[in-house]
Amino acid sequence: MKLARRQFLHLTAGAVALPVVPPLAQAQTYPTRPVRIIVGQAAGSSSDITARLIAQWVSERLGQQFIVEVRPGAAGNIATEAVVNAPADGYTILLVNAQNTINSSLYEKLNFDFLRDIAPVAGIDNVPLVMEVNPSFPAKTVPEFITYAKANPGKINMASAGIGGPQHVAGELFKFMAGVDLVHVPYRGSTPALTDLMGGQVQVMFDVTPSSLPLINSGKLRPLAVATKTRLDVLPNIPVLADFLPGYEANAWVGFGVPKNTPPVIIETLNKEFNGAISDPTIKKRLSELGAVAMAPNTPAEFAKHITDDTAKWAKVIKASGIKPE
């Protein structure tokens, strides 16, 4: 027994004498193990595809795996809450997007405050929205559409990929600025909405380019305008909505965030690598093929302002339209 006790005390003393690596030193050697990127949208979505594209690039640069984990549900709130509650050590990253800024006003009771609990790291790309109609629809321009809608209030169905999504709030912003009455018809995702748009059950949709471009290029849908500030390279002949409704702009977008209190040195490391990715010609080309436009390299502070501005914008639209979550 005495020998066992001496051995125990010896081992204990040895453990106490081991050097303790301070958090700053750990952050400076980051990453030393695999990193998870949590995505709140479905597998195969543009958010998921973008996350995997960037994850592969960063994995090769930092020598550790960046693993994408899809956790869809509750309009991305399940994924967001998981990251909010994760350790602030840089090993759990959230793919953030426009849905997060919309949710801040759409949901009255959440177990987190997105602006407070998620630290912005970097914006990755903008995902343009396009106003499109069934080819048989009588209006061929935005002014013609507005004139027709005013002459037929409540008779035009506007599809969206779901209540409170970017497509929905973009449509509500259009309704408000154009002074028209469109009937919102929510679907569970863009695919069924686009199917009914092509079939004529609904007449108009404000959809993201990744899912709509193939249908536009094949003539199955007619684009009336894009919701960006300037024309798109992928749709060079299509005007911007702001030409007809000054000040109109509606973009989906993608970026990354981490739990609050994540060490600044880790945020700086990730920001540098994410900016490196969106500056890479191959990555930019791939994003363009997906219908997205790579953002210019940005700092965490610049991305934070982007998020704050987007949150304020959609809060006004949600309040004015009275949108309630499903």
LINMO-V807447 format. One record per run of one state. SS is the DSSP state (helix for helix, strand for strand, loop for the rest). FROM is the first residue (numbers start at 1). TO is the last residue. If there is no record, write none. Layout:
BEGIN
ss->SS from->FROM to->TO
ss->SS from->FROM to->TO
END
This chain:
BEGIN
ss->loop from->1 to->1
ss->helix from->2 to->17
ss->loop from->18 to->22
ss->helix from->23 to->28
ss->loop from->29 to->34
ss->strand from->35 to->39
ss->loop from->40 to->45
ss->helix from->46 to->62
ss->loop from->63 to->65
ss->strand from->66 to->70
ss->loop from->71 to->73
ss->helix from->74 to->84
ss->loop from->85 to->91
ss->strand from->92 to->97
ss->helix from->98 to->106
ss->loop from->107 to->113
ss->helix from->114 to->117
ss->strand from->118 to->134
ss->loop from->135 to->141
ss->helix from->142 to->151
ss->loop from->152 to->155
ss->strand from->156 to->160
ss->loop from->161 to->165
ss->helix from->166 to->178
ss->loop from->179 to->181
ss->strand from->182 to->186
ss->loop from->187 to->189
ss->helix from->190 to->199
ss->loop from->200 to->203
ss->strand from->204 to->208
ss->helix from->209 to->217
ss->loop from->218 to->220
ss->strand from->221 to->226
ss->loop from->227 to->231
ss->strand from->232 to->232
ss->loop from->233 to->234
ss->strand from->235 to->235
ss->loop from->236 to->239
ss->strand from->240 to->240
ss->helix from->241 to->243
ss->loop from->244 to->250
ss->strand from->251 to->259
ss->loop from->260 to->263
ss->helix from->264 to->279
ss->loop from->280 to->280
ss->helix from->281 to->289
ss->loop from->290 to->291
ss->strand from->292 to->294
ss->loop from->295 to->299
ss->helix from->300 to->321
ss->loop from->322 to->326
END
